Amino acid sequence: MTDSKDAQNFSRLLQPFQSPWIVSLVALVIRLAFLWIPPSRTHAFSLDYPPLGLEASNIAYSLVAHQGFASPFLWMSGPTGPTAWLTPVFPCLLSVIIRIFGPHTYASLLAILILNEFFSAATCLPLFHIARKVGGDRLSSLTAWLWAILPLAIYVPYWAVWFISLSALLFAVLMLATLAIRVSDQPARWFGYGLIWGAQLMTNPSFATTIPFVFLWLVWELRKQRRRWLQLPAYAAIALILTCTPWTIRNFVVFHTFVPLRSNFGLALSGGLHPIDSSVELTKYVQLGEIAYMKQKKMQAIQFIRAHPREFFYATKKRILYFWIISRKDGAFLAFTNLGFVMLIPLGLLFMVRKNFSHFVLFAMFPAIFPLLYYITLASPIYRHAIDPVLTVIVAVGLEGIFSFCLRFLPRSANSAVTESPAI
């Protein structure tokens, strides 16, 4: 009886820490502390020359200077005209911050870093509710806390003046919406669902590769329920297309060619020197113009792949490894924690497929499909971070499965004191 009361008291003590708002607040405190400890960390780079995000910063400066969405290398080459190097959401957001806090100021740098940290901490909220739909209360708390203390989720918002943290938040919202929308028959909600996907594409176009498979999953779910499996997803598809159409029209008007989302695939495929790192490449970019430069790079890449398939194959293997594994030169602690995180993904998927095949199909498509584009272009765990929210849910399922498995070997009295895991 005493043991039962102690367990109840302990459960009450932990109850506040099961609130997603508390977890998000703790996550924000951790991330803000990482910015200032040591105090020199925020002086490691400037908004003009961040480790990742120079193009976004320069486009934002161009917007502030009333030169339009242009000049991704403004402070290296001067104005170079319209660009589609990035989709518009993040550079436009960055331009608002620069207008408020001023160009080339420490305040602007600090503001965007704090905003990135806020995006990362806020991701705990949709993750909590995703995990609750997948596996109940214990899994929801575990997932949210895992994201709150995940080293890569703390590191990326600081290192990347980029759209990754915002994209990860939008992705978590989309996953929650995907799990919720499959039981809705309201066209307005499906239309709104498509608008969120459109916002994600205007932030991170790499998700275009996964959208057809998510929609097929929704069609499959609706058909199983004998509901309007064609009409309802059509509302979402229309909303998505309407969201992306203005940007595509703008690109056609300024470039006189079809550029649906981004223009830089040719350079990424070539894997060669970047205009940021090479004055020769920057000169070529300025002389040829963005579209002609990218077409040239794409042709060179295709010619190289055809002439040297073995070299391309070996380079692809390295990119696959680098997408998932962090080098120790980036920090031993970050490398080892990321390795443990990645190693738990197959285990989590195994537990998921045994419990709910439908959830397994939805969650498995992202580690299976999303990286494919990066395997042949440019790969980095920072780019992977956009899908890390769903990977965190998968890892949490794996951890919970290990915990439940270990409970079987405890004495019955100890086992009964632990709350049983909800079904996934």
N, C-alpha and C positions, 0 to 999 in steps of 0.2 A: 504493500500500500504506500509505503514511504517513497519507494522508487518511482511509483506512478505519479505521486505529487511532485517529486523533484523534476520529473520529465515534463510535467505540465508547466511548472514554474520556469524551467529553462526554455520551453516553447514560447511562453509569454515574453520572456526577455528578448528572444530573437525576432519576435513578430514585427517590430518597427523596421528591422533590416530586410524584411521581405517585401517592403513597399518599393515599387519601381522608381518612385520619386526620390526616396532616400538613396537608392543605389545610384541614380543619375547624379544626385548632388555630390555624393562621395566621388564618383567618377570625375566630375568637373573639378573638384578640389585637387584630386591627384594630378590631373592634367595641367591645371594652373600652377601647381607647385613645381611640376616638371619644367615649366617655362622659366621660373625664377631661381631654381636651385640647381647649380650655382647661379648667382645673379648675372654672370657673364654670358649665360647661354643665349639670351635674347639679343646679344650683340654679336653673335657668331656670323650673321649675314645681314644683308639689307634687302629691302623690297626691290631695289634695282638689280641686285644680283643674288637671288635666292638659290639654294641648291637645286630646287625643282620649281619651275613656275615662271621663268623669265618671260616667256611668250605671253602668258596671261597678264603679267604686270605691265608689259609694254603696250598691249592692246588696250588695257585699262587707261594708261596714260594718254593714248591716242584719243580715246573717247572723251576724257576730261579736257583735252586740248581742242575738242570739236573737229577732229579729223576723221571721225567715223570709226567703224570697227576695222582697224587697219594696223599695219606696221608691227609685226610680232617681234622685231629686233630693233625697235625704235632707237634705243640708246647706243646701239652699235653701228647702225647703218643710216639712221635718219628715216624720214617718212618713206615708205615703199608702197603705199596704196592699199586697197582693200585686201582682207585676208579671210580665209576660212580655216586657218590653222587649228582653231578651237571653235567649239559651238558656243553660243552667246551667253549662257547663264552665268558662269563664274566670272569671266572678264567684266561683265556688266555689274555684278555684285561688287567686284573689286574696285571698279570705277566710282561707285557710290562711296566706298570707304575713303578713297583718295580725295574725293571732293570734300568730304567732311573733315578729314584730318590733315589734308594737304599732301602735295606730291613730294617725294623724296624725304619723308619724315619718319622718325622712329615711331611716332604715334600711329602712323598708318600701318607700319609693319606689325606693331603690337596688336592693333585692332583686328587685323586679318588672322593673326595667330590665335587670339582669344576666340574669334568667331569659329575657327576650325576646331578648337577644343570644345566649344559649345556644341557644334554639330556632332562630334564624337561622343560626348557625354549624353546628349539627347538620344542617341541610338539605343541606349539601354531601354528606353520606354517601349518602342515597338518590338524590340527583341524579347522583352518580358512577356508581352501578349502573344507573340508568335509561339514561344515555347509553351505557354499555357495551353494554346490550342493543340499543340503537338503532344504534350505529355503531362500537363497538370501543373499544380502549384510548385512542387519541389523543383521540377525542371525549369520553370520560369525564373525562380530565384537564382538557381545555379547559373543559368545562361546570362542573366543580367549582371551578376557579380563577375562572371568570367570575362565578359566584355569590359567591365569597369577596370579590371586589373591586368588585362591583356597587354603585355609590353608593346607589341606592334601598334595596338590601338592608341597607346599613349604617345608613341614615338612619331607616327606618321603625321598627325596634325601639326606638330612643330616643324618637321623637316620639310614638308611639302606645302608651299604657297600655291596650291593646286586644288583641283575640284574633287579629289578623292574622298575627303571626309564628308563633304556634302553629298556626294554620290552614294557613299555607304549608308548614310542616313535615309536617303530617298529609296535605296534598295530595301532596307529593312521595312520601311513603310509599305513598299510595293508587295513584299512577301506577306505582310499582315493583311493587306487588302486582297491579295490573291486567295488566301485561305478563307477570307470572309465573303468575297464576292460570289463564290461558287454556290452559295445558298440563297442568293438574292435574285429576284425576278423583276427588279425595278430598272428600267432602261436608264434612268438618270444616274443611278449608282454605277452602272457599267460604263456610261459615258465619262463619269468622273474618274473611274479607274483608268480609262484610256488617256485622260489628260495627265495623270500622274506619270504614266509611262512616257508620254511626250516630254514632260519636264525632265525626266531622267535622260532621255536621248539628247535633249538640248544641254544637258550637263555632262554626260559621259556617253558618247555614241557607241562605245564598245558593247553595251547591252543590246544593241540591235541584233546580235547573233543569237541571243537567248529568247527574244520575244516570240518568234514563231512557235517554239517548243512550249513556252508557258501557255500560249493560247491553245495549242493542241491539247495540253493537259486539262485546261478548263473545258474544252469541247468534250473530252473524254469523261470528265466528271459530270457534266450536264447530261450527256447521253445515258450514263448509268442511272441518273435520276429521272430519265424520260422527260426532260424539260427542254426549253427552246435552245438547243445546243448550237444552232447556227445564228439565230437572230441576236441573242444577247451579246456574244463576243463581237458581233458586227458593230454594235454601238461603240464598244471600246476601240475597235480598229479605226472607226471613222474619227473618233476623238483624237487618237494618236496621230493620224494622218493630218488632221486639221492643225494640230499643234506644231508639226514639223514643216508644214507647207510654206508659211511665210519666210522661214529661213532659207528654204530651198529656192523659192522665187527670188529672194534677194541675191543669192549666190549666182543664179542664172543671169540676172540683170547685170551684175558687176563683172562676171567672168565670161559671160557668153558661152557657157558650157554647163553641163549638169553636174553639180556638186551637192549631193543630198544632205550631207552632214559635215564631214571634215575633208580637208584637201591633202593631208600629209601622209597618206598611205604609201605613196611611192618612196619617200625618204625612209619611212619606217621599215619597209620591205627590203630596201637596199642594205640596211644595217651599216652604212658607211659613216663618214664624218658628218657631224651636225654643223649647221651654220654658226651655232654658238661657239663651237670649238675650233672652227677653221675659217680663217679669213678668206681662203680661196673659195670655199663653199658659200660663204656669205656673199662674196662678189658675184658668183654665179646666180645666186638667188635674186640679187638686186638686178642684174643685167637681163636675165630671162623672164623674170616675173614668177609669181608663185605657181601658177598652173603649169606653165611650160617647164619650170624647174622640176616639179613633181612628176610630170610625164617623162622627162628625161631620166629621172631616178628610177621610175618604175620599169622603163625599158632596160636600163642597165642591170637592174636586179633580176629581171626575167632572163636576160642573156646569161648572167652569171650562173643562175640556178640550172639552166639548160647545159651550160658548158662544164659546170663543176657540181654535179648532184651530190657527190660524196661529201664535199666540203660543206655544202648546205645542210646535209643530213647531220653531220657532226655539230655544226653550229646550232641546229634546232635542238639537239639533245642537251646542249649547254643551256639554251634558253629555257627549256622545260625545267631543268634543275634549278636555274636561277629564279624562275617564277615562284617556286615553292620553298626554296632553301635560301637562307640568308648567310652570307659569308661571315666568317669570324672576324674579318677586318672591320666589319660594321659594329662589332661589339660581341664578345663571347656570350654574355647573358642574353642579349636579344637573339643571337643565333640559336642557342640551345633551347630557349623557351619556344621559339618559333618551330624548331624541329619537333619538339614534343607535341605541339599543337597540330602540326601536319600529320604526324604519325597516328594521332587519335582519329583522324577523319575517316579512314576505312573502317575502323572499329565502330564508330558511331553509325555509319551507313549500314553496317551489318546488323546492329541492334535495331535500326529503323526498319529495314526490310523485313525483319522477323515480326515486327509489331504492326506495321501499317504500310503496305506496299504503295499505296497512293501517295503518302507523304514521302516515301523513299524516292519515287520517280520525280516528284517536284524538286526536292532538295538536291538530289544527285545530279540533275542536269546542269547545275551551275559550276561545280568543280569539273564536270566533264566537258562542257561546251564553252563556257566563257573564256577559258585560257587559250583556246585553239588559235585565235588571232594573234595572241602574244607569242605563241610558240614559233611563229614564222616571221615576226617583226622585232619588237623590243620587249624584253621581259624583265620584270622586277617585282619583288614582293610588295612594293609600294603600289603598283598597278593592281596586284591581286587584292589589295586591301578593300577595294570596292565590293568584293563578294565575301569578305571576312565575316560580316554579320551572319550569313547563312551557314558558313563554316563553323562559327561559334555555337550555333544551335546543334549542329551535327556532333561537334566535340562534346558538348554538354550531354547529349544523348549517350555518347560513348562512356563518359565518366559515370553517369547515373547507372548505366548497364553494368559497369565494373563493380560499382558499389552494391547493387542489388545481388550480383553474383557472389560477392564476398560475404554478404549477409547469410547465405546458405550454410556457411561453415562456422557461424557463430553459435554458441549455446542458445537454446530456445528462449531462455529468460532474457538474454541480451537482445536477441532478435526481435522479441515482442515489444521491446522498449523503443524500437526505431519505427517510425511511420513507414508503411509500405509505399513503394513508388507507384504513382498513378500510371495507368496504361498509356502507352504511346499511341 
